[in-house]
Amino acid sequence: MKKILNYGVALALLATSGLSTVTAASAEELTFWTNLTTASQADVIKAQIDGCRAEQDGLTVNFETIPFGSMYTRLITAMRNGSTPDIMNTLEGAVAFVQSRDGLVPLSDVVDELGRDDFRKSYLDAVSKDGDVWGLPDWALHQEVWYRKDLFEKAGIAIPKSWDELLAAAKKLTVDENGDGTPDVYGFAVPMGRSLVAPQTFFQFFYSTGGTIFDPQTGDYAFDKYHDEAVRALTFMLDLYKEASPPASVEWTWNDFRNGYVQGKLAMTNEWGAVVLIAAEQNPSMLDNMGVFPMPGPSADKPAAASLNGGYYYLVAKSTPEREIAAKKLLKCMYTPERVAARANSRPIFAVPATQSAFDSETYQSNEYVKRFKPELETIFGQVMEHWYRYGQEAGLNPLTGQIEATTFIGDAIQSAALGRITPEEAITQIDSQLQYQISILGN
């Protein structure tokens, strides 16, 4: 815990010290970071940068991929040193964090020039504050249950409409095929890697109950008011883990449960769509057996109140007028429908374009995976993405999101509960206390 608190103090020191003037590059030299380290995605962005910078005589762009796990550490150092990247491609949490420290240039003018109505409103709302848009939406993240259609059909299981039905299906699909006492197929992966993954897993269940961290209307802290819902969500999540998830999943990260599903060792997993391309590369025969359904709510009487989703954005840091203009011009060049679609197609299904023109474009619609998973995309668009939150940003941009992503206090509490060291109620109380502590050091 001491390490986490010290890291929080480091963020707080940055918060109170302000930003240094950015001086690392000239007007003709921009720095560009992306958290997309997968070569298929990074290479497309780099190629588009190279194509667009040719339209600005003398412009140089220093492009770098920054793993998400180290992004906040790098960003904190850069902000304190006055070397914040001119353009950054990242999640809402980083947009909120830098904006809260007065480090961003609003991009409302770029949105209007490109066509505000072309962007999906939910993406713009997620990065809006004080009447301005602070991040340029690129593509959506969406979290739903990916399941094995063949195993469901064989077992005669209908799509679960409640937590009880989900647990019953997961237990039925946990099968010891060779009789050695260890399941060969587990019903549902419940990954709880303490960094990033555990919060994503928990908040998918928590949001389905109707709970939030902040009140969406007032912006007031609300997690403590949803204590019972949070305990219920964590208790169910841990029951699902004990009954139908591999014991080792208490430490699992993204690759573990994605590969387990693609290799046929998991009947269901809560996922973001990355499994499609992984299956295409590792086990193509799996593609025909992959389907999706929305994470159900606690009761079959009504669907989940919301889900945990998000998106990737481009932000522009404050620097000099010349560099800000150059950065905006570069981004506008990258926002033709074909280029937006090409970035989404670099990781198909996982990434969904944020503009209607890109989604409707021949470039996007002709992608083999988009065509193959059209029914799944209809479910994702029509149900999963209809109502979603990103933790801490229920009422708009909030730096707490970055704090949650940069630290491990939620994962630590969840793992402790999973291992029986504390009760689910004690874990939620611990999370509540830490959330309020993080808010206090951020000065919200």
Order of alpha helices (4+ residues) and beta strands (2+ residues): alpha-beta-alpha-beta-alpha-beta-alpha-alpha-alpha-beta-beta-beta-beta-alpha-alpha-alpha-alpha-alpha-beta-alpha-beta-beta-beta-alpha-alpha-beta-alpha-alpha-alpha-alpha-beta-alpha-alpha-alpha
